[in-house]
Amino acid sequence: MDSIIVTGGVPLSGTITISGAKNAALPLMTCGLLTDERLTLSNVARLADLRTMSDLLAQHGIDVTPTSEDGRTLAIGGAITNTQAPYDIVSKMRASVLVLGPLLARCREARVSLPGGCGIGTRPVDLHLKGLEAMGAVIELDAGYINATAPAGLHGANIVFPFVSVGATENLLMAASLADGVTILKNAAREPEISDLVLCLTAMGAKIEGIGTDTLTIEGQKSLHGASHAILPDRIETGTYACAAAITGGKVFLENARTEDLESVISALREAGILVTPGENGFWVERRNQLRGIDVMTEPYPGFPTDMQAQFMALMAIAEGASMVTETIFENRFMHVPELNRMGARINAHGASAIIRGVSKLSGAQVMATDLRASVSLVLAGLAATGETTISRVYHLDRGYESVEQKLAGCGARIERVN
């Protein structure tokens, strides 16, 4: 099993190119189930989660083939030959449940294992299932599987989410694109990845109104066709490397990054004393003075993203004064706190909040990654720490960050991967 070793104390300087968004690519890949024609996706990151999704689509008869030398363009297509998504694949990644809506819409049946992924909370799929039932599906849970049928096909429905769910919004968007009639999704997620999915579905022939709002109206079509779509840049990777520049007291240009997708994070960085300056096709992040402790609370988009909470906590660990981070999305997302404290941080987590009392420096230590975002928060802490930090179980990191060691080393970080 691989580990990452970081020797801290080097201010980052240079350019980091932001890859395509993982959280956009996963639902976009499942769009290949909605048509027999070819869907071409470009700006695809090379990540473990996307390989898992490719394996899952292959299980259904859908071929995923790189068509460019760098592997960043994928051709997705083929006829569905199997409607079961097995446990051994689905258990690796929660986003696997996104095949449910497309399979049910196309084939009128699906058997999908209940999903896995990072252990950061329960994250039930109730909203996915209730929405599909409102559209005419009959659903039973049996031996850890979702058995779904729609003998007469799916039909339009008026669905009001009791709380915002990105995954449920994505699943029902895709299912509604092939349903009979009009579906209205209210209190829908507004994340940029949702808008990217809407753009792709529209290019495939779907009729969807309300992009970027919390009300999406989908007029179902008898069929969709192939299309080409470029995946938007990864806003979470962008925010992570912005924190890397800030925590080391460096200056980094984030190429291919979009400020409009990250306004809450940029606002928090500026409040903490970080300079964020727009440039051509990206923006600069620079820290000149001492960090200031601030409070943040995770919220659905456009609020502060839960996927940036761990990274920001690492940043606040060396800020002047006290900070508070409140997590409102997932109930078990403070597993990185004990590991950061091993490095000298002073963090006290209680319930949904964590109080961080800034220290002058962190110290290198042996630490263990517990989930995707926690793993990168430990890398950030290692960049700022004195001495050497060894992070084990970094397979979590590979699920969502492409070439993290190379990107950081390119800006001067002393970082390497060892087996």
Salt bridges, closest charged atoms under 4 A:
ASP2 OD2 - ARG417 NH1 3.35
ASP36 OD1 - ARG106 NH2 3.00
ASP49 OD2 - LYS22 NZ 3.13
ASP49 OD1 - ARG399 NE 2.76
GLU193 OE2 - ARG235 NE 2.80
ASP196 OD1 - HIS229 NE2 3.10
GLU237 OE2 - LYS407 NZ 2.70
GLU260 OE2 - ARG258 NE 3.65
ASP261 OD2 - ARG258 NE 2.77
GLU286 OE2 - ARG288 NE 3.13
ASP307 OD1 - ARG333 NH2 2.84
ASP307 OD2 - ARG373 NH2 3.74
ASP398 OD1 - ARG417 NH2 2.71
GLU402 OE2 - ARG46 NE 3.01
GLU402 OE2 - ARG72 NH2 2.62
GLU405 OE1 - ARG417 NE 2.72
